[in-house]
Amino acid sequence: MRYLATFLPVVALLSACSSQPKTASAELHSNPFKGNGGFLLEPAHSGTVLGGDFSNNQAVNAFIDKMVRKHGFERQQLHNVLAQAKNLDWVIRLMDRQAPTPTTQGPTGLNSAWIRYRSKFITPDNVQNGVAFWNQYRDALQRAQQTYGVPPEIIVGIIGVETRWGRVMGKTRILDALATLSFNYMRRAEYFGGELETFLLMVREENNDLLDLRGSFAGAMGYGQFMPSAFKQYAVDFNGDGHINLWDPVDAIGSVAHYFQQHGWLTNGTVAVQANGQAPGLESGFKTRYTLAQLASAGFSPIIPLENNQQVSLLKFDMGTRYQYWYGLPNFYAITRYNHSNHYAMAVWQLGEAVRDAR
């Protein structure tokens, strides 16, 4: 999502369910623990705090200066909140594990990579959980399709792959994750500093206690695992209560659909079409672009007709004994805007279709 975290959702699934933000009410605007330019804090979270994992950190001091100057935050309150943030060394270790590393060795041949990846999501129990989610939120899914043109199976597929339909939204306190990555993870400190900035603006606007909100180790939030920057650009109040709450399934459904609409989803368009043929040496992936004539000359043909003037990508999936090829269409590329992975996009689509077919 991204922007969203492009980290494999499987890692996020290792976490337990998160706490949900408390519902805001009219009384919050006069809450004594929320001043002008500050944000709501429960009594246990307010007050002056000494020390902390990020005390005497020059990057933190510079960040506070920016938030006061640029957004009018209360300096002392922001200092006290960041003093309560915890540095999580294990978060940095997980991030380093996912960082791209140079390799001198090319592909080692068929190894069933796609079958293993797919089996993590498309199982009988998981499909039935998806059916239950679809049935429970059928009205919201239909309204999202009418509003944004994105079919229910895509929204259900995304939420299923990301959080098992809300069962595993992450248990890491978001403030801790983003502070750790902003101030102690130099490789991507600028990016995560921007996410922390947007997160603080979000909790101030939505009257959440930021010390309660939990998500993934990278700071992704709610049913759809939006990063704060994705919240800012694409999240919507789809249940009409005056607040945007990504831990609310209806708001999450509308926000995921809006995300796809804004990333070029074609209403009534398919995602991919399977191909006949084999050409292991031909470049593949969602970034590739071929005409149908180019792929035909390489020995490929679609199992159903495609428009002659359409550009497509060539997708290759390792089935263990052979490669399976697909023509990737614009809607497949749209799914990869959520997570830049061929496996991820295909799993989302096929999981959503499996849930739809099982209803």
Buried (B, 14 or more C-beta within 10 A) or exposed (E): BBBBBBBBBEBBBEBEBBBBBBEBEEEBEEBEBBEEBBBBBEEEBBEEBEEBBBEEBEBBBEBBEEBBEEEEBBBEBBBBBBBBBBBBEEBBEBBEEEEEEEEEEEEEEEEEBBEEBBEBBBEEEBBEBBBEBBEEBEEBBEBBBEBBBBBBBBBBBBBBBBBBBBBBBBBBBBBBBBBBBBBBBEEBBEBBBBBBBBBBBBBBEBBBBBBBBBBBBBBBBBBBBBBBBBBBBBBBBBBEEEBBBBBBBBBBBBBBBBBBBEBEBBEEBBBBBEBEBBBEEBEBBBEBEBEBEBBEEBEBEBEEEBEEEEEBBBBBBBBEEEBBBBBBBBBBBBBBBBBBBBBBBBBBBBBBBBBBEEB
